[in-house]
Amino acid sequence: MSILAMDRPRAEAQNAMSPAAGAAAIHIKGLEKSFGSNRVLRGIDLDIPAGQFVAVIGKSGCGKSTLLRILLGLEEPSAGHLRFETADGSQAQPNTRIVFQEPRLLPWFSVADNVAVGLGEGVPQDVSRQETASVLSEVQLAEKAGEWPSSLSGGQKQRVALARALVSKPDVLALDEPLGALDALTRIGMQELLNRVWRELGFTAVLVTHDVSEAVHLADRVVVLDEGRIVLDLDIPHPHPRRHGNPALAELEGQLLAAILGEIRS
């Protein structure tokens, strides 16, 4: 899959050059997805306000990534409804982007050129340079703009992937295990970075992760899926940024783990 295909639906050039229209709200009702006889999603109802950070967790095979792919338009639901709305409640076709676990950088492009891919085609070169430089500064890689991906650490490569997703000012950012391949200390640093850019830029974020601690540290809400159904939808009522090791957050982690292990149901 090409990078351009991976970032569908990509923004038109004029959207990339204008200020972000704002985060989009997501409304899901009765969402179903089957692959043959395998019923992966089973009646998902979920409302995500504009600008909220939601984490989706659960065991492998519970439907997390399928839900994310439907949000991005990469899969069609078998039944149910999915609607995006602007701040005034009107239906929207949002600019959506995704960050995967693997950075998927083009090795023959510089760091800056890899980020510019996220703008799509037809953007004037001076605008591309300005937008790319701005977002690389946001992810603290301005000094790496002219370097090749092969010279970067794993954490730096993932910051480039995040910058590529952010450069077009998305309304909705999907995150599919984006920090899963990083070592523990690099992962914590990336969590802090992701939390900061979300608070500064204001997009709606949907994170799929196996890491319960990461979900509680980053998200406003954590949704637990089990066999294609929501079994717990838990608010995380603590202000950002959050401190690792907070006992109150650890208590919430325990509730989520109990739901994943089948010990409680909503």
Buried (B, 14 or more C-beta within 10 A) or exposed (E): EEBEEBBBBBBBBEBBBEEBBBBBBBBBEBBBBBEEEEBBBBBBBBBBBBBBBBBBBBBEEBBBBBBBBBBBEBBEBBEBEBEBBBBEEEEBEBBBBBBBBBBBBEEEBBBBBBBBBBBBEEBEEEBBBEBBEBBBEBBBBBEBBEBBBEEBEBBBBBBBBBBBBBBBBBBBBBBBBBBBBBEEEBBBBBBBBBBBBBEEBBBBBBBBBBBBBBBBBBBBBBBBBBBBBBBBBBEBEBEBEBEEEEEEBEEBBEBBBBBBEEEBEE
